[in-house]
Amino acid sequence: MTPALQSHAMLALCRSSPVIPVLVIESVDEAAPLALALREGGLPVLEVTLRTPAALDAISAMARVPGVRVGAGTVLSAHDAARAKAAGADFAVAPGATPGLIAASVAQELPLMPGAATASEVMTLQERGYSMLKFFPAEAAGGTRMLSALTGPLPRVRFCPTGGIAAEGAPDYLRLRNVVCVGGSWIAPPQMVAARDWQGITALARAAASLSRSS
């Protein structure tokens, strides 16, 4: 799967809902119920960050939930990409990009959404064939003003901004022409997951799924 085909696949996934929940899962027992709650709220595309020992097992559990597409986040290396693919991840998301990670995602046929925060990084990835990128860390890297400034010189690149975005700020990103969706952790707060408040998470997901976007 070439980088261009990876971006085509990622663009289709990102267009399926305005928000991709970014999830940190501490226990595999939380995985399937959380996936169901988010799917019922209208958010079927999920990102599980590889930041906990339970992450890979959680991806496997979520991958078995009908109607859910689950990817691995915080993918940093070829080893991470291979583990994510073996766990059943449909895609991978990275905070940046390295030649080794790109080569591994191509070899694994794992759609990759690499991260970029500067014009030079965006141009380098576009040169490699990527046109659907993660803008990270969104708020720290200039937020909506930075993304708006990138639209003119780089009109063919689309973004999923992630990092520091809250519910009240998401609509501002989604109004931008080059933003397809946003990544956010506010939809599944750790305290609600720990309390198994699945109905509350579904309500947050439903509100996020109703957000409008221009891209």
N, CA and C of each residue as an Amber inpcrd file, in Angstrom:
protein
   645
   0.8460000  -1.1830000   0.0000000   0.0000000   0.0000000   0.0000000
   0.8860000   1.2390000   0.0000000   0.8450000   1.9940000  -1.0700000
   1.6840000   3.1790000  -1.2060000   1.2070000   4.2820000  -0.2570000
   2.0570000   5.2650000   0.0150000   1.6070000   6.3910000   0.8310000
   0.3610000   7.0730000   0.2680000   0.2650000   7.1900000  -1.0520000
  -0.9210000   7.8220000  -1.6390000  -2.1790000   7.0220000  -1.3340000
  -2.0800000   5.7050000  -1.4470000  -3.2320000   4.8570000  -1.1300000
  -3.5410000   4.8860000   0.3650000  -2.5000000   4.9720000   1.1830000
  -2.7190000   5.1040000   2.6170000  -3.5270000   6.3610000   2.9220000
  -3.1390000   7.4690000   2.3150000  -3.8450000   8.7260000   2.5610000
  -5.2730000   8.6690000   2.0370000  -5.4730000   7.9920000   0.9170000
  -6.8270000   7.8320000   0.3860000  -7.6970000   7.0750000   1.3860000
  -7.1580000   6.0040000   1.9570000  -7.8940000   5.2290000   2.9490000
  -8.1520000   6.0510000   4.2040000  -7.1540000   6.8000000   4.6570000
  -7.3110000   7.6100000   5.8540000  -8.3200000   8.7410000   5.6340000
  -8.3290000   9.3230000   4.4620000  -9.2860000  10.3890000   4.1670000
 -10.7110000   9.8570000   4.2640000 -10.9430000   8.6580000   3.7360000
 -12.2760000   8.0620000   3.8080000 -12.6910000   7.8280000   5.2570000
 -11.7620000   7.3280000   6.0740000 -12.0770000   7.1100000   7.4840000
 -12.3550000   8.4330000   8.1960000 -11.5350000   9.4200000   7.9440000
 -11.6950000  10.7080000   8.6160000 -12.9940000  11.3960000   8.2130000
 -13.4610000  11.1590000   7.0150000 -14.7100000  11.7710000   6.5700000
 -15.9430000  11.1060000   7.1720000 -15.7590000   9.9580000   7.8070000
 -16.9100000   9.2380000   8.3370000 -17.4730000   9.8770000   9.6010000
 -16.6980000  10.7070000  10.2940000 -17.2160000  11.4170000  11.4640000
 -16.3290000  12.6240000  11.7410000 -16.8930000  13.6930000  12.3210000
 -16.1030000  14.9080000  12.5080000 -15.0590000  14.8200000  13.6110000
 -15.1840000  13.8300000  14.4920000 -14.2510000  13.7070000  15.6120000
 -13.7870000  12.2540000  15.7350000 -12.4870000  12.0670000  15.8790000
 -11.9270000  10.7580000  16.2040000 -11.5320000  10.7760000  17.6770000
 -12.1940000   9.9680000  18.5050000 -11.8010000   9.9170000  19.9090000
 -10.3880000   9.3640000  20.0600000  -9.5820000  10.0710000  20.8500000
  -8.2180000   9.6300000  21.1580000  -8.2560000   9.0270000  22.5570000
  -7.9960000   7.7250000  22.6470000  -8.2800000   6.9700000  23.8600000
  -7.0110000   6.4350000  24.5170000  -6.9320000   6.5810000  25.8290000
  -5.8890000   5.9640000  26.6390000  -6.5850000   4.9290000  27.5200000
  -6.3560000   3.6500000  27.2290000  -7.1010000   2.5870000  27.9050000
  -6.1900000   1.8600000  28.8790000  -6.6190000   1.8200000  30.1230000
  -5.8330000   1.2190000  31.1940000  -6.1420000  -0.2530000  31.3950000
  -7.3500000  -0.6790000  31.0330000  -7.7670000  -2.0700000  31.2410000
  -8.5030000  -2.5770000  30.0160000  -8.1720000  -3.7740000  29.5880000
  -8.8240000  -4.3310000  28.4030000 -10.3160000  -4.5310000  28.6360000
 -10.7300000  -4.6590000  29.8940000 -12.1550000  -4.8120000  30.1980000
 -12.9580000  -3.5770000  29.7950000 -12.2950000  -2.4530000  29.6790000
 -12.9720000  -1.2180000  29.2880000 -13.1810000  -1.1260000  27.7810000
 -12.4460000  -1.8890000  27.0300000 -12.3350000  -1.6600000  25.5900000
 -13.6460000  -1.8440000  24.8360000 -14.2320000  -3.0320000  24.8980000
 -15.4360000  -3.2930000  24.1140000 -16.6090000  -2.4130000  24.5410000
 -16.8870000  -2.2740000  25.8500000 -17.9860000  -1.3810000  26.2320000
 -17.7630000   0.0650000  25.7940000 -16.5260000   0.5190000  25.8510000
 -16.2200000   1.8800000  25.4170000 -16.4390000   2.0260000  23.9160000
 -16.0000000   1.0560000  23.1540000 -16.2120000   1.0920000  21.7040000
 -17.6980000   1.1210000  21.3730000 -18.4800000   0.3160000  22.0700000
 -19.9260000   0.2940000  21.8500000 -20.5510000   1.6410000  22.1770000
 -20.1290000   2.2340000  23.2950000 -20.6850000   3.5170000  23.7000000
 -20.3810000   4.5970000  22.6610000 -19.1700000   4.6120000  22.1560000
 -18.7870000   5.6070000  21.1550000 -19.4820000   5.3560000  19.8210000
 -19.5850000   4.0990000  19.4390000 -20.2970000   3.7760000  18.1940000
 -21.7600000   4.1920000  18.2820000 -22.3860000   3.9210000  19.4180000
 -23.7860000   4.2870000  19.5860000 -23.9790000   5.7940000  19.5490000
 -22.9580000   6.5220000  19.9410000 -23.0170000   7.9800000  19.8790000
 -22.7040000   8.5460000  18.5090000 -22.3530000   7.6830000  17.5610000
 -22.1090000   8.1310000  16.1960000 -20.6610000   8.3410000  15.8290000
 -19.7500000   7.8250000  16.6760000 -18.3170000   7.9410000  16.3760000
 -17.7320000   6.5390000  16.2210000 -17.6790000   6.0080000  15.0090000
 -17.2320000   4.6310000  14.8010000 -15.7390000   4.4690000  14.5740000
 -15.0160000   5.5720000  14.3730000 -13.5660000   5.5030000  14.1160000
 -12.8420000   5.9340000  15.3850000 -12.0180000   5.0350000  15.9330000
 -11.4080000   5.2450000  17.2360000  -9.8910000   5.1090000  17.1430000
  -9.1970000   5.8640000  17.9700000  -7.7410000   5.7800000  18.0580000
  -7.3420000   5.4040000  19.4780000  -6.6770000   4.2670000  19.6290000
  -6.1790000   3.8250000  20.9310000  -4.6820000   4.0810000  20.9690000
  -4.2490000   4.9350000  21.8540000  -2.8290000   5.2800000  21.9110000
  -2.0220000   4.1480000  22.5470000  -0.8340000   3.9120000  22.0020000
   0.0420000   2.8590000  22.5250000   0.8370000   3.3980000  23.7150000
   0.1180000   3.7890000  24.7510000   0.7500000   4.3990000  25.9210000
   0.5570000   3.5720000  27.1930000  -0.1830000   2.4850000  27.0930000
  -0.4230000   1.6570000  28.2750000  -0.1740000   0.1920000  27.9200000
   0.0880000  -0.6460000  28.9160000   0.2760000  -2.0770000  28.6440000
  -0.9600000  -2.7350000  28.0530000  -2.1240000  -2.1510000  28.2800000
  -3.3800000  -2.7600000  27.7980000  -3.7280000  -2.3560000  26.3700000
  -2.9650000  -1.4410000  25.7720000  -3.3770000  -0.8410000  24.5060000
  -3.5750000  -1.8550000  23.3780000  -2.6390000  -2.7380000  23.1800000
  -2.7460000  -3.6810000  22.0580000  -3.9040000  -4.6520000  22.2520000
  -4.0870000  -5.1510000  23.4750000  -5.2310000  -6.0230000  23.7370000
  -6.5420000  -5.2700000  23.5750000  -6.5410000  -3.9930000  23.9380000
  -7.7380000  -3.1790000  23.7650000  -8.0720000  -3.0180000  22.2810000
  -7.0450000  -2.8100000  21.4640000  -7.2740000  -2.7140000  20.0130000
  -7.8960000  -4.0000000  19.4950000  -7.3760000  -5.1280000  19.9300000
  -7.9160000  -6.4210000  19.4900000  -9.3740000  -6.5620000  19.8900000
  -9.7110000  -6.1640000  21.1150000 -11.0910000  -6.2720000  21.5830000
 -12.0110000  -5.3370000  20.8150000 -11.5720000  -4.1240000  20.5800000
 -12.3940000  -3.1630000  19.8500000 -12.5710000  -3.5490000  18.3890000
 -11.5490000  -4.1780000  17.8200000 -11.6260000  -4.5940000  16.4180000
 -12.7200000  -5.6310000  16.1900000 -13.1360000  -6.2970000  17.2440000
 -14.1930000  -7.3100000  17.1310000 -15.5940000  -6.7340000  17.3120000
 -15.6870000  -5.4520000  17.6230000 -16.9910000  -4.8060000  17.8010000
 -17.5330000  -4.4160000  16.4250000 -18.6840000  -4.9310000  16.0280000
 -19.2210000  -4.6210000  14.6970000 -19.4020000  -3.1200000  14.4850000
 -19.0180000  -2.6700000  13.3070000 -19.2120000  -1.2760000  12.9460000
 -18.1570000  -0.3290000  13.4430000 -17.1350000  -0.8380000  14.1170000
 -16.0800000   0.0020000  14.6670000 -14.8070000  -0.1660000  13.8550000
 -14.1350000   0.9340000  13.5770000 -12.8190000   0.9110000  12.9450000
 -11.8400000   1.4850000  13.9550000 -10.8940000   0.6690000  14.3640000
  -9.9810000   1.0940000  15.4200000  -8.5510000   1.1600000  14.9100000
  -7.8720000   2.2240000  15.2820000  -6.4830000   2.3900000  14.8880000
  -5.5890000   2.5390000  16.1010000  -4.3100000   2.4330000  15.8730000
  -3.3120000   2.6060000  16.9210000  -2.7310000   4.0030000  16.8290000
  -2.6810000   4.6860000  17.9650000  -2.0740000   6.0030000  18.0160000
  -0.7310000   5.9590000  18.7140000   0.0030000   7.0550000  18.6340000
   1.3500000   7.1300000  19.1990000   2.2220000   6.0000000  18.6460000
   2.1110000   5.7410000  17.3620000   2.9470000   4.7460000  16.6850000
   4.2570000   5.4390000  16.3220000   5.3470000   4.9470000  16.8910000
   6.6230000   5.6540000  16.7950000   7.6890000   4.9370000  15.9800000
   7.4750000   3.6490000  15.6830000   8.5480000   2.8610000  15.0760000
   7.9720000   1.7510000  14.2110000   8.8690000   1.0950000  13.4730000
   8.4620000  -0.0650000  12.6810000   7.9200000  -1.1620000  13.5920000
   8.5180000  -1.3090000  14.7610000   8.0500000  -2.3160000  15.7190000
   6.6240000  -2.0160000  16.1720000   6.3410000  -0.7520000  16.4520000
   4.9800000  -0.3630000  16.8300000   3.9940000  -0.6660000  15.7110000
   4.3750000  -0.3660000  14.4750000   3.4860000  -0.6180000  13.3400000
   3.1870000  -2.1040000  13.1950000   4.1980000  -2.9340000  13.3520000
   3.9950000  -4.3840000  13.2440000   3.0940000  -4.8980000  14.3530000
   3.2910000  -4.4000000  15.5730000   2.4510000  -4.8330000  16.6960000
   1.0050000  -4.3690000  16.5070000   0.8350000  -3.1620000  16.0080000
  -0.5080000  -2.6420000  15.7820000  -1.2500000  -3.4700000  14.7310000
  -0.5650000  -3.7700000  13.6510000  -1.1630000  -4.5850000  12.5930000
  -1.5460000  -5.9610000  13.1200000  -0.6660000  -6.5890000  13.8840000
  -0.9330000  -7.9180000  14.4350000  -2.1080000  -7.8950000  15.4060000
  -2.3050000  -6.7650000  16.0950000  -3.4010000  -6.6520000  17.0480000
  -4.7470000  -6.4340000  16.3710000  -4.7240000  -6.1240000  15.0770000
  -5.9730000  -5.9180000  14.3490000  -6.2950000  -4.4750000  14.0450000
  -5.3200000  -3.5740000  14.2060000  -5.5640000  -2.1610000  13.9220000
  -5.8610000  -1.9490000  12.4460000  -6.8330000  -1.0870000  12.1670000
  -7.1880000  -0.7450000  10.7860000  -6.2950000   0.3530000  10.2280000
  -5.6560000   1.1080000  11.1250000  -4.8000000   2.2080000  10.6870000
  -3.8610000   2.5760000  11.8270000  -2.9060000   3.4360000  11.5170000
  -1.9490000   3.9150000  12.5120000  -1.8550000   5.4240000  12.4290000
  -1.6390000   6.0390000  13.5850000  -1.4800000   7.4910000  13.6690000
  -0.1770000   7.7720000  14.4030000   0.6180000   8.6880000  13.8680000
   1.9130000   9.0020000  14.4650000   2.0160000  10.4950000  14.7430000
   2.7450000  10.8790000  15.7940000   2.9250000  12.3070000  16.0720000
   3.8480000  13.0020000  15.0780000   4.6360000  12.2170000  14.3590000
   5.5450000  12.7380000  13.3480000   5.7250000  11.6980000  12.2680000
   6.9110000  11.6200000  11.6960000   7.1790000  10.6210000  10.6650000
   8.6780000  10.3920000  10.5680000   9.0500000   9.1400000  10.3440000
  10.4490000   8.7800000  10.0900000  10.4770000   7.8590000   8.8720000
  11.6040000   7.7900000   8.1810000  11.6930000   6.8700000   7.0410000
  11.3750000   5.4190000   7.4250000  11.8420000   4.9920000   8.6150000
  11.5820000   3.6250000   9.0380000  10.1190000   3.3510000   9.2690000
   9.4170000   4.2960000   9.8790000   7.9900000   4.1230000  10.1230000
   7.2090000   4.1070000   8.8140000   7.5630000   4.9910000   7.9100000
   6.8840000   5.0140000   6.6080000   7.1040000   3.7000000   5.8660000
   8.3420000   3.2160000   5.8450000   8.6330000   1.9550000   5.1600000
   7.8670000   0.7980000   5.7880000   7.7750000   0.7890000   7.1160000
   7.0640000  -0.2900000   7.7900000   5.5740000  -0.2600000   7.4930000
   4.9920000   0.9230000   7.4570000   3.5570000   1.0100000   7.1710000
   3.2530000   0.5610000   5.7420000   4.1530000   0.8530000   4.8380000
   3.9880000   0.3810000   3.4620000   4.0990000  -1.1430000   3.4090000
   5.1160000  -1.6830000   4.0760000   5.3240000  -3.1350000   4.0750000
   4.1860000  -3.8640000   4.7640000   3.6530000  -3.2910000   5.8370000
   2.5590000  -3.9150000   6.5840000   1.1940000  -3.6870000   5.9400000
   1.1430000  -2.8490000   4.8990000  -0.1210000  -2.4450000   4.2790000
  -1.0630000  -1.8770000   5.3320000  -0.4930000  -1.0240000   6.1730000
  -1.2290000  -0.3970000   7.2660000  -1.3700000   1.0890000   6.9640000
  -2.5820000   1.5690000   6.7060000  -2.7560000   3.0000000   6.4440000
  -2.1890000   3.8400000   7.5870000  -1.3740000   4.8070000   7.2340000
  -0.7050000   5.6480000   8.2220000  -1.1260000   7.1000000   8.0400000
  -1.4520000   7.7410000   9.1640000  -1.6460000   9.1820000   9.1590000
  -0.4900000   9.7860000   9.9490000   0.5520000  10.2210000   9.2480000
   1.7280000  10.7790000   9.9340000   1.4550000  12.1960000  10.4040000
   2.2190000  12.6090000  11.3960000   2.0360000  13.9330000  11.9500000
   2.9990000  14.9560000  11.3930000   2.5520000  16.2090000  11.3780000
   3.3830000  17.3240000  10.9350000   2.9490000  18.5750000  11.6790000
   3.9030000  19.4700000  11.9170000   3.5910000  20.7020000  12.6290000
   4.1150000  21.9390000  11.9180000   4.9000000  21.7670000  10.8570000
   5.4760000  22.9040000  10.1350000   5.2500000  22.7350000   8.6410000
   5.4110000  23.8190000   7.9010000   5.2560000  23.7600000   6.4450000
   6.2740000  22.8070000   5.8300000   7.4990000  22.8180000   6.3290000
   8.5300000  21.9360000   5.7790000   8.1700000  20.4690000   5.9920000
   7.6560000  20.1380000   7.1720000   7.2430000  18.7540000   7.4330000
   6.0860000  18.3510000   6.5230000   5.1240000  19.2440000   6.3470000
   4.0020000  18.9560000   5.4500000   4.5040000  18.7510000   4.0250000
   5.4030000  19.6060000   3.5650000   5.9300000  19.4870000   2.2080000
   6.7000000  18.1880000   2.0170000   7.4800000  17.7980000   3.0200000
   8.2460000  16.5510000   2.9270000   7.3210000  15.3560000   2.8180000
   6.2670000  15.3300000   3.6230000   5.3260000  14.2100000   3.5760000
   4.5160000  14.2240000   2.2810000   4.1500000  15.4020000   1.8110000
   3.4460000  15.4890000   0.5390000   4.3130000  14.9620000  -0.5940000
   5.5850000  15.2530000  -0.5320000   6.5250000  14.7490000  -1.5360000
   6.5890000  13.2250000  -1.5310000   6.4180000  12.6380000  -0.3600000
   6.4060000  11.1730000  -0.2410000   5.0910000  10.5550000  -0.6830000
   4.0470000  11.3690000  -0.8640000   2.7590000  10.8610000  -1.3220000
   1.6330000  10.9900000  -0.3190000   1.9250000  11.5530000   0.8580000
   0.8950000  11.6880000   1.8850000   0.1470000  13.0060000   1.7290000
  -1.1680000  12.9280000   1.7650000  -1.9910000  14.1280000   1.6460000
  -3.0160000  14.2480000   2.7720000  -3.0950000  13.2330000   3.6540000
  -3.9700000  13.2820000   4.8280000  -3.0800000  13.1450000   6.0550000
  -2.9130000  14.2610000   6.7940000  -1.9360000  14.3160000   7.8680000
  -2.5740000  14.6530000   9.2080000  -1.9030000  14.2450000  10.2440000
  -2.2330000  14.6840000  11.5950000  -1.4700000  15.9930000  11.8540000
  -2.1690000  17.0250000  12.2850000  -1.5170000  18.2660000  12.6860000
  -1.3500000  18.2110000  14.1980000  -0.0990000  18.0740000  14.6380000
   0.1770000  17.8270000  16.0540000   1.4760000  18.4990000  16.4800000
   1.5070000  19.0550000  17.6890000   0.4050000  19.2500000  18.6530000
  -0.3980000  20.4870000  18.2710000  -1.6560000  20.3390000  17.9910000
  -2.4400000  21.3690000  17.3220000  -2.4050000  22.7160000  18.0280000
  -2.8010000  22.7500000  19.2680000  -2.8690000  24.0310000  19.9620000
  -1.4800000  24.6400000  20.1550000  -0.5280000  23.8360000  20.5480000
   0.8310000  24.3380000  20.7870000   1.5200000  24.7720000  19.5010000
   1.1230000  24.1960000  18.3630000   1.7800000  24.4890000  17.0860000
   1.1230000  25.6310000  16.3210000   0.1840000  26.3180000  16.9420000
  -0.4070000  27.4760000  16.2760000  -1.8900000  27.3770000  16.0190000
  -2.4650000  26.2120000  16.2840000  -3.9110000  26.0610000  16.2090000
  -4.5230000  26.4140000  14.8720000  -5.7070000  27.0240000  14.9390000
  -6.4500000  27.3310000  13.7130000  -5.7280000  28.3530000  12.8450000
  -4.9990000  29.2650000  13.4690000  -4.2890000  30.2800000  12.6670000
  -3.2040000  29.6330000  11.8130000  -2.5050000  28.6800000  12.3730000
  -1.4660000  27.9970000  11.6090000  -2.0750000  27.1870000  10.4690000
  -3.1170000  26.4410000  10.7610000  -3.7490000  25.6310000   9.7220000
  -4.3410000  26.4950000   8.6210000  -4.9370000  27.6040000   8.9850000
  -5.4860000  28.5150000   7.9840000  -4.3830000  29.0630000   7.0860000
  -3.2210000  29.3560000   7.6800000  -2.1000000  29.8830000   6.9020000
  -1.5410000  28.8490000   5.9310000  -1.6510000  27.5600000   6.2780000
  -1.1420000  26.5050000   5.4040000  -2.0380000  26.2410000   4.2000000
  -3.2860000  26.6950000   4.2640000  -4.2370000  26.3920000   3.1870000
  -3.7740000  26.9400000   1.8430000  -3.2970000  28.1920000   1.8150000
  -2.9170000  28.8240000   0.5550000  -1.7930000  28.1130000  -0.1670000
  -0.6230000  27.9290000   0.4610000   0.4940000  27.3030000  -0.2420000
   0.3770000  25.7940000  -0.3860000  -0.4560000  25.1560000   0.4440000
  -0.5600000  23.6850000   0.4290000  -2.0330000  23.2750000   0.3460000
  -2.7010000  23.6230000  -0.7450000  -4.1650000  23.4450000  -0.8160000
  -4.6270000  22.0030000  -0.9340000  -3.7350000  21.0890000  -1.3160000
  -4.1680000  19.6990000  -1.5410000  -4.0040000  18.8090000  -0.3130000
  -3.4780000  19.3680000   0.7650000  -3.2670000  18.5790000   1.9800000
  -4.4350000  18.7860000   2.9380000  -4.8900000  17.6940000   3.5310000
  -5.9610000  17.7400000   4.5180000  -5.4160000  17.2950000   5.8680000
  -6.0680000  17.7640000   6.9340000  -5.5330000  17.5400000   8.2720000
  -6.5850000  17.0210000   9.2470000  -6.0710000  16.2820000  10.2310000
  -6.8090000  15.9480000  11.4440000  -6.0110000  16.5450000  12.5980000
  -6.3390000  17.7620000  13.0370000  -5.6040000  18.3600000  14.1440000
  -5.8980000  17.6450000  15.4590000  -4.8680000  17.4240000  16.2340000
  -4.9770000  16.7170000  17.5150000  -3.9770000  17.3210000  18.4910000
  -4.3930000  17.4080000  19.7350000  -3.4780000  17.8860000  20.7580000
  -3.9550000  19.1640000  21.4050000  -4.5700000  19.0420000  22.5770000
  -5.0350000  20.2140000  23.3030000  -6.3700000  20.7600000  22.8630000
  -7.0690000  20.0620000  21.9640000  -8.3580000  20.5470000  21.4720000
  -9.4670000  20.1250000  22.4330000 -10.2740000  21.0940000  22.8450000
 -11.4020000  20.8340000  23.7330000 -12.7030000  20.9240000  22.9480000
 -13.7800000  20.5040000  23.5940000 -15.0820000  20.4790000  22.9250000
 -15.4590000  21.8550000  22.3850000 -15.1920000  22.9010000  23.1700000
 -15.5990000  24.2360000  22.7420000 -14.7430000  24.7700000  21.5970000
 -13.5330000  24.2370000  21.4150000 -12.6620000  24.7090000  20.3410000
 -12.7680000  23.9210000  19.0550000 -13.3380000  22.7180000  19.1220000
 -13.4160000  21.8560000  17.9410000 -14.1420000  22.5010000  16.7650000
 -15.2740000  23.1950000  16.9810000 -15.9650000  23.8000000  15.8260000
 -15.1030000  24.7880000  15.0480000 -14.2140000  25.4970000  15.7370000
 -13.3470000  26.4520000  15.0320000 -12.4220000  25.7390000  14.0540000
 -11.9180000  24.5850000  14.4460000 -11.0810000  23.7930000  13.5360000
 -11.8980000  23.2520000  12.3670000 -13.0860000  22.7530000  12.6570000
 -13.8990000  22.1040000  11.6300000 -14.4230000  23.0870000  10.5900000
 -14.3460000  24.3770000  10.8780000 -14.7510000  25.3840000   9.8870000
 -13.6850000  25.5980000   8.8140000 -12.4600000  25.1470000   9.0600000
 -11.3770000  25.3660000   8.1110000 -11.5030000  24.4320000   6.9080000
 -11.1600000  24.9350000   5.7420000 -11.2980000  24.1640000   4.5160000
 -10.3890000  22.9490000   4.4640000  -9.2390000  23.0170000   5.1390000
  -8.2820000  21.9110000   5.0560000  -8.3690000  20.9520000   6.2390000
  -9.4000000  21.0830000   7.0620000  -9.6000000  20.1820000   8.1980000
 -10.7650000  19.2420000   7.9020000 -10.4910000  17.9490000   7.9720000
 -11.5150000  16.9390000   7.7080000 -12.1970000  16.5190000   9.0070000
 -11.4030000  16.3750000  10.0630000 -11.9220000  15.9850000  11.3650000
 -10.9200000  16.4290000  12.4120000 -11.2710000  16.2790000  13.6710000
 -10.3390000  16.5720000  14.7520000 -10.2070000  15.3390000  15.6350000
  -9.0670000  15.2360000  16.3010000  -8.8880000  14.1830000  17.2880000
  -9.0450000  14.7750000  18.6730000  -9.7840000  14.0740000  19.5310000
 -10.0230000  14.6460000  20.8470000 -10.1660000  13.6100000  21.9370000
  -9.6590000  13.9490000  23.1060000  -9.7660000  13.0550000  24.2540000
 -10.9070000  13.4290000  25.1790000 -11.5720000  14.5600000  24.9000000
 -12.6330000  15.0070000  25.8060000 -13.8580000  14.0960000  25.7540000
 -13.9850000  13.2750000  24.7290000 -15.1890000  12.4590000  24.5550000
 -15.2220000  11.2770000  25.5060000 -14.0650000  10.8230000  25.9380000
 -13.9990000   9.6910000  26.8750000 -13.0460000  10.0460000  28.0080000
 -13.4500000  10.9680000  28.9090000 -12.5810000  11.3720000  30.0140000
 -12.2330000  10.1780000  30.9000000 -10.9990000  10.1120000  31.3950000
 -10.5820000   8.9660000  32.2150000 -11.5080000   8.6770000  33.3840000
 -12.0320000   9.7320000  34.0160000 -12.8950000   9.4980000  35.1630000
 -14.2180000   8.8410000  34.7640000 -14.7200000   9.1710000  33.5820000
 -15.9590000   8.5560000  33.1200000 -15.7220000   7.1030000  32.7030000
 -14.5640000   6.8530000  32.0860000 -14.2290000   5.4740000  31.7160000
 -14.0570000   4.6300000  32.9730000 -13.3420000   5.1600000  33.9510000
 -13.1260000   4.4170000  35.1990000 -14.4330000   4.1310000  35.9100000
 -15.3970000   5.0610000  35.8050000 -16.6980000   4.8730000  36.4410000
 -17.6480000   4.0320000  35.6000000 -17.1880000   3.6120000  34.4200000
 -18.0230000   2.8460000  33.4770000 -19.3090000   3.6060000  33.1280000
 -19.1710000   4.9180000  32.9710000 -20.3210000   5.7500000  32.6210000
 -20.5120000   5.7400000  31.1140000 -20.9450000   4.6070000  30.6030000
 -21.0600000   4.4500000  29.1570000 -22.1470000   5.3490000  28.5770000
 -23.2450000   5.5360000  29.3070000 -24.3040000   6.4170000  28.8100000
 -23.8050000   7.8600000  28.6970000 -23.0300000   8.2880000  29.6830000
 -22.4840000   9.6370000  29.6250000 -21.5280000   9.8130000  28.4610000
 -20.7190000   8.7970000  28.1870000 -19.7850000   8.8540000  27.0640000
 -20.5370000   8.8510000  25.7430000 -21.6010000   8.0670000  25.6620000
 -22.4300000   8.0770000  24.4490000 -23.0010000   9.4660000  24.2050000
 -23.4310000  10.1450000  25.2710000 -23.9810000  11.4980000  25.1250000
 -22.9100000  12.4690000  24.6160000 -21.6900000  12.3530000  25.1380000
 -20.6010000  13.2110000  24.6580000 -20.2780000  12.9070000  23.1940000
 -20.2960000  11.6300000  22.8480000 -20.0330000  11.2380000  21.4610000
 -21.1100000  11.7660000  20.5260000 -22.3470000  11.7000000  20.9760000
 -23.4520000  12.1750000  20.1280000 -23.3120000  13.6730000  19.8630000
 -22.9250000  14.4180000  20.8770000 -22.7230000  15.8540000  20.6890000
 -21.5750000  16.1230000  19.7190000 -20.5050000  15.3510000  19.8380000
 -19.3620000  15.5230000  18.9290000 -19.7210000  15.1370000  17.5100000
 -20.4960000  14.0610000  17.3500000 -20.8690000  13.5940000  16.0170000
 -21.7650000  14.5770000  15.2900000 -22.4360000  15.4610000  16.0450000
 -23.3510000  16.4180000  15.4330000 -22.6600000  17.6890000  14.9440000
 -21.3530000  17.8130000  15.2260000 -20.6270000  19.0030000  14.8060000
 -20.5490000  19.0770000  13.2830000 -20.7290000  20.2570000  12.7450000
 -20.6430000  20.4230000  11.2930000 -19.2310000  20.7790000  10.8850000
 -18.9250000  20.5520000   9.6360000 -17.5740000  20.8260000   9.1300000
 -17.6840000  21.3050000   7.6900000 -16.6180000  21.9580000   7.2270000
 -16.6600000  22.5450000   5.8860000 -15.9640000  21.6550000   4.8730000
 -15.0610000  20.7500000   5.3350000 -14.2710000  19.9590000   4.3850000
 -14.9630000  18.6410000   4.0780000
